């Protein structure tokens, strides 16, 4: 591992709370695939962690509810031939997932009106287009 994976600010994934599992991976690698455990599954117990602030933890638990199994979120990586690169990919993916899940909710949208000039211009253009189409009829020949 290349070091701490920061979620946001100074909060990072604690190495002690990460659970790694390795298995044989399909995909590129030729005969090498049949002998090495290069697929990585990274699991993080979101419900029991002490590394996240309580507000972030509550946000993440509600937003990731469909991905959680007994409060544990898991991420898999098997794109690369080497286990080390798959470990890096899985850790970065988990950090990004938690960063998105713990982000504060967006500010509510303030309702605004369409300016009168824009609406009038739209109606003028519609009327002109209708006149153009009406002028194409060949009744008055």
The 8 nearest C-alpha neighbors of each residue, nearest first, counted from 0:
[[1, 2, 87, 86, 83, 3, 90, 84],
 [0, 2, 3, 87, 4, 83, 86, 90],
 [3, 1, 0, 4, 14, 5, 87, 12],
 [2, 4, 5, 11, 12, 1, 13, 14],
 [5, 3, 11, 12, 94, 2, 6, 91],
 [4, 6, 11, 7, 10, 3, 12, 94],
 [5, 7, 98, 11, 94, 10, 97, 4],
 [8, 6, 10, 5, 98, 9, 11, 102],
 [7, 9, 10, 6, 5, 11, 98, 4],
 [8, 10, 7, 11, 5, 6, 4, 12],
 [11, 9, 8, 7, 6, 5, 51, 12],
 [12, 10, 5, 6, 4, 13, 3, 9],
 [11, 13, 4, 14, 5, 3, 6, 10],
 [14, 12, 15, 16, 11, 50, 17, 3],
 [15, 13, 17, 16, 12, 3, 18, 2],
 [14, 16, 13, 17, 18, 12, 43, 48],
 [17, 15, 14, 13, 18, 43, 44, 48],
 [18, 16, 43, 14, 15, 42, 19, 41],
 [17, 19, 42, 41, 43, 16, 20, 15],
 [20, 18, 41, 40, 42, 17, 21, 39],
 [19, 21, 40, 39, 41, 18, 22, 42],
 [22, 20, 39, 38, 36, 40, 37, 19],
 [23, 21, 36, 38, 37, 24, 39, 20],
 [24, 22, 36, 38, 37, 35, 32, 25],
 [23, 25, 38, 37, 77, 22, 32, 26],
 [24, 26, 32, 23, 27, 77, 38, 28],
 [25, 27, 24, 28, 78, 32, 77, 29],
 [28, 26, 29, 80, 25, 32, 79, 78],
 [27, 29, 32, 31, 80, 30, 26, 25],
 [28, 30, 31, 32, 27, 33, 26, 25],
 [31, 29, 32, 33, 28, 34, 27, 35],
 [30, 32, 29, 28, 33, 34, 35, 80],
 [33, 31, 28, 30, 34, 35, 29, 24],
 [34, 32, 31, 30, 35, 23, 29, 24],
 [33, 35, 32, 31, 36, 30, 23, 37],
 [36, 34, 32, 37, 23, 33, 31, 22],
 [35, 37, 23, 22, 21, 38, 24, 34],
 [36, 38, 82, 35, 81, 23, 24, 22],
 [39, 37, 77, 24, 22, 21, 23, 36],
 [38, 40, 21, 76, 75, 20, 85, 86],
 [41, 39, 75, 20, 74, 19, 21, 42],
 [40, 42, 19, 74, 73, 18, 75, 39],
 [41, 43, 73, 18, 72, 17, 19, 40],
 [42, 44, 17, 72, 71, 45, 73, 18],
 [45, 43, 71, 46, 47, 70, 48, 72],
 [44, 46, 48, 71, 47, 70, 43, 72],
 [45, 47, 70, 44, 48, 71, 60, 56],
 [48, 46, 45, 44, 49, 70, 71, 43],
 [49, 47, 45, 50, 46, 44, 51, 16],
 [48, 50, 51, 47, 52, 53, 45, 46],
 [51, 49, 48, 52, 13, 12, 10, 11],
 [52, 50, 49, 56, 55, 53, 48, 10],
 [51, 53, 55, 54, 56, 50, 49, 57],
 [52, 54, 56, 55, 57, 51, 49, 58],
 [55, 53, 57, 56, 52, 58, 51, 101],
 [56, 54, 101, 58, 52, 53, 57, 59],
 [55, 57, 53, 59, 58, 54, 51, 60],
 [56, 58, 60, 54, 55, 59, 53, 61],
 [59, 57, 55, 61, 56, 60, 101, 62],
 [58, 60, 100, 62, 56, 101, 61, 57],
 [59, 61, 57, 63, 58, 64, 62, 56],
 [60, 62, 64, 58, 59, 63, 57, 65],
 [63, 61, 59, 64, 60, 100, 58, 65],
 [62, 64, 66, 60, 65, 61, 59, 67],
 [65, 63, 61, 67, 66, 60, 62, 59],
 [64, 66, 63, 67, 62, 68, 61, 60],
 [67, 65, 63, 64, 72, 68, 73, 71],
 [68, 66, 72, 71, 70, 64, 65, 69],
 [67, 69, 71, 70, 72, 66, 65, 64],
 [68, 70, 71, 67, 46, 44, 72, 45],
 [69, 71, 46, 67, 68, 45, 44, 72],
 [72, 70, 44, 67, 68, 45, 43, 69],
 [71, 73, 67, 43, 42, 66, 44, 45],
 [74, 72, 42, 41, 43, 71, 40, 75],
 [73, 75, 41, 40, 89, 93, 42, 76],
 [76, 74, 40, 39, 89, 41, 77, 73],
 [75, 77, 39, 85, 89, 78, 38, 88],
 [76, 78, 38, 79, 85, 24, 39, 37],
 [79, 77, 76, 85, 80, 26, 27, 38],
 [80, 78, 81, 77, 85, 84, 82, 27],
 [81, 79, 28, 27, 37, 82, 78, 77],
 [80, 82, 83, 84, 79, 37, 85, 38],
 [81, 83, 37, 85, 84, 86, 38, 80],
 [82, 84, 86, 81, 85, 87, 0, 37],
 [85, 83, 87, 86, 81, 82, 88, 79],
 [84, 86, 88, 82, 87, 76, 83, 79],
 [87, 85, 83, 89, 84, 88, 82, 39],
 [86, 88, 84, 90, 85, 89, 91, 83],
 [87, 89, 85, 91, 86, 90, 92, 84],
 [88, 90, 92, 86, 76, 91, 87, 85],
 [91, 89, 93, 87, 92, 88, 86, 94],
 [90, 92, 94, 88, 93, 89, 95, 87],
 [91, 93, 89, 95, 90, 94, 88, 96],
 [92, 94, 96, 90, 95, 91, 89, 97],
 [93, 95, 91, 97, 6, 96, 92, 98],
 [96, 94, 98, 92, 93, 97, 91, 99],
 [97, 95, 93, 99, 94, 98, 92, 100],
 [96, 98, 100, 94, 99, 95, 101, 93],
 [99, 97, 95, 6, 101, 96, 100, 94],
 [98, 100, 96, 102, 97, 101, 95, 59],
 [99, 101, 59, 97, 98, 102, 62, 96],
 [102, 100, 55, 59, 98, 99, 58, 97],
 [103, 101, 99, 100, 98, 104, 55, 58],
 [102, 104, 101, 105, 58, 55, 100, 106],
 [103, 105, 102, 106, 107, 101, 58, 100],
 [106, 104, 107, 103, 108, 102, 101, 109],
 [105, 107, 108, 104, 103, 109, 102, 110],
 [108, 106, 105, 109, 104, 110, 103, 111],
 [109, 107, 110, 106, 105, 111, 104, 112],
 [108, 110, 111, 107, 106, 112, 105, 113],
 [109, 111, 108, 112, 107, 113, 106, 114],
 [112, 110, 109, 113, 114, 108, 115, 107],
 [113, 111, 114, 110, 115, 109, 118, 117],
 [112, 114, 115, 111, 118, 117, 116, 110],
 [115, 113, 116, 117, 112, 118, 119, 111],
 [114, 116, 118, 117, 119, 113, 112, 120],
 [117, 115, 119, 118, 114, 120, 113, 121],
 [118, 116, 120, 119, 115, 114, 121, 113],
 [117, 119, 121, 115, 116, 120, 122, 114],
 [120, 118, 116, 122, 121, 117, 123, 115],
 [119, 121, 123, 117, 122, 118, 116, 124],
 [122, 120, 118, 124, 119, 123, 117, 125],
 [121, 123, 125, 119, 124, 120, 126, 118],
 [124, 122, 120, 126, 125, 121, 119, 127],
 [123, 125, 127, 121, 126, 122, 128, 120],
 [126, 124, 122, 128, 123, 127, 129, 121],
 [125, 127, 129, 123, 124, 128, 122, 130],
 [128, 126, 130, 124, 129, 125, 123, 131],
 [127, 129, 131, 125, 130, 126, 124, 132],
 [128, 130, 126, 132, 127, 131, 133, 125],
 [131, 129, 133, 127, 128, 132, 134, 126],
 [132, 130, 128, 134, 129, 133, 127, 135],
 [131, 133, 129, 134, 135, 130, 128, 136],
 [132, 134, 130, 135, 131, 136, 129, 128],
 [133, 135, 131, 132, 136, 130, 137, 129],
 [136, 134, 132, 133, 137, 131, 130, 138],
 [135, 137, 134, 138, 133, 132, 139, 140],
 [136, 138, 139, 140, 135, 134, 133, 132],
 [139, 137, 140, 136, 135, 134, 133, 132],
 [138, 140, 137, 136, 134, 135, 133, 132],
 [139, 138, 137, 136, 135, 134, 133, 132]]
